[in-house]
Amino acid sequence: MSEGSGVSRRVFLSTAVTGSVAAAIVGPLAATGRAAEAVAPPPAGGTPRVPGAVPLTLKVNGEEHRLEVDPRTTLLDCLREELHLTGTKKGCDHGQCGACTVHVDGRRVNACLSFAILHEGSEVTTIEGIATGDALHPMQEAFVACDGYQCGYCTSGQIMSAVALLKEPCGPADADVKELMSGNICRCGAYPNIVTAIQRVRGGRAKGGAA
């Protein structure tokens, strides 16, 4: 700086650095404050409101839920994070393992591949909803009796697919069952017992033969 300016080079640099540091700290804090102000208080239902959220009425296991969700929320995340129905598992999150299988209007669906907002007005059933009171669904009982699980992580998806299979066209042979259950992966390899459990519920069809 020139001598006539009355400000030394050291004072100038010190002031400039101090101002830059202050801007670096205050800027993000101010932005965070504005972001916090943009988030409205929770609605009456208790679900946190987020910017861009859309209203959604979801009927799950016969019970109606009024929610506000990000339109990008998958049905899987909505069930687990919003409704706390954690029986439906997140495995691959790419529709390849079947751990997240649920029923939508009676048909099996990979919940990780479907947006929650697409199911307004649909009947969604999860593993928590197939029992009748304290009585297990026959498929659940068969999985227990036939030891159709090991670690259990894929079991809810396996059972949901198996229950749906009961209403789908399927031949009597074990090979037919395996084909229709091919979308559900068991990393423990409990497939023989899973097929046995399904065949028990289907009426004890003979292995490889007709009913």
N, C-alpha and C positions, 0 to 999 in steps of 0.2 A: 504494500500500500504506500502511497506518497506521504511524505511528512506533513503536507498541508491538510491532509484529510482528518488528522487528529486520531486515527485508528491504526494501531500497530498491526503488522501481519499476524502476530501471535494471537491477539485479541480477535481478529477477524476469523481466523481458522477455528479457534475455540468456539466461537459463537455459531459458526456454520455446522460444526460437528454436533454440538449440543442440539441444535434445531433438527438435524437429520435423525438423530437417535429418538428424540421426542416424537417426531412424526411417525417413525417406524413402530413405536410402541402404542401411541394413541390411535393411529389409524385402524389397526385390526380390532382394538377394543371398541372403538366407535362402531365399526361394522358389525361386531358381535352384538352390541347393544341394539342396533337397528334391526338385526335379524331376530333378536329376542322379542322386540316390540311387535314384529310382524306376525308372531305366533299368537293366535287368539287364545283365550283361556279355554280349558276343556269344556265340552258340551255337557249337558245334563247326564248323559250316559256314562261319563267318566273317561271315554277314549280321547287321548290327546289329539287336539286339532293341529294339523300341519298345513303349511301353505300348499294350495292346489288339491287338497283332499276333496273327495266327492262323497256324497251320502250313499249308503248301501244298506239295503235290507236283505239279510241273508237268513234263510231258514235251514237250520242244521239240527238233525236228529229230532225233528218235530218242533223245535223251539225257534222263535223268530228273534233275530238280533238286529238292532239298528246301529250302524257303525258309520264312521267317516274314515276312509282309507285313501292312500295314494293310489291313483288309478293304475299304477304299475305293480301293485301288490298282487302276488300270486295267491291262488286259493290256498295253497299249502301254508304260506306265511300268515295269511289271514286266520286260518284255523289255529295255528300254533301260537302266534304272537298276540293276536287280538282276542281270540276266544279261549285260548289256553287249553285247547284240545290236543294234547301232545302225543296221543296214541298214534296219530298219523306221523310217520317218521320222514325226516329229510335225509335221503341217502346220497344219490349222485347229483340231484338238483338239475338233471338234464333229461329226465324221462326215460332213463335206460335201466333202472334197477327195480322199479315198481314198489319201493318201500312206502311211497306216498299215495298209494291207491285208495280212492274213496268212490262212493257212488253218487252220481248226479242224475236225478230223475230215473234211478234204477239201473243206470249203466256205469260200468267202471271207468274211472278217469284218473290219469296221472295229475295229481293236484299241483305239482311243481310246474306243469306246462300250461296251466290255464289261469287267466286273470280272474280275481275274485269278482270284479264288477260285471263279468259276463254271466254270472249266476244269480242275478237279481230275479227273485221269483221261483228259482229252482228248488227242488228238494235235495238237499245234500245229506248224505249219511256217512258217518265215520265209524271207526271200530268201536267207539264208545256208544254207538247207537243201535247196534245189531242185537244186543242181548234184550231180554224181556224182564225188567226188574232185576232180581238176583239170579235169574235163570240164564245160563249161557246159551248162545245160539248153538244149534247142533254141530255146526262146523267148528266152533271154538272147542266144544267138548271132544270132538273127534281129533283135533290137533293135540289136545292134552293126552287123550287115551292112546294115540298112535305115536306119541313123541315126535310130533311134526315140527320141532324147532330145536335149536341149540342156543345160540347167543340171544335169539329172540328179536333182533333188530328188524328183520324183514317180516316177522310173523304177522303183524297187523295188515300189511299190504298183501301178503299171501292169503290170509283169511278173507279179506275183502274181495280179492279176485276170485277165490274159490266160491264164495257165496254168489257172486254174479254169474259164475260159470253154471250154477244150478239152473239158471233160467235161459241159458244160451244153447244153441244147437251144438251138441257134443256127442261124438260116438261113444260106445261103451268101453272101449279098450283103454288101458293105461296110456298108450301112445297118444290117444286122442286128448286125454286130460293133460298130458305133458305139452302138447302143442298149444292148447288154450292157456296154459299157465306159463308159457315161455317168456312172457314179459316181466315175470317176477323172478329176480335172482336171489338165491340163497348162498351166501359166501361160505357158509359152514357145510354145505352139501347135503342137506337133509331131504333132498328130493324124493327118495323112495318112500319115506314116511309121510311126506306131504301128499303124495299121490294116494297112498293107502288111506289117509284120513279123508280125502275127497271122495274116493270110491266108497268108503263106508257110508258117508252121508247120501251118496247117490243111489244107494240101495244094494251095496255089496256086490257090485258087478265083478264077475270073474276076471282075473288078470288076463288081458289080451283077448278076451272073448266077449260075447254078447250077454245082455242081461237075461 
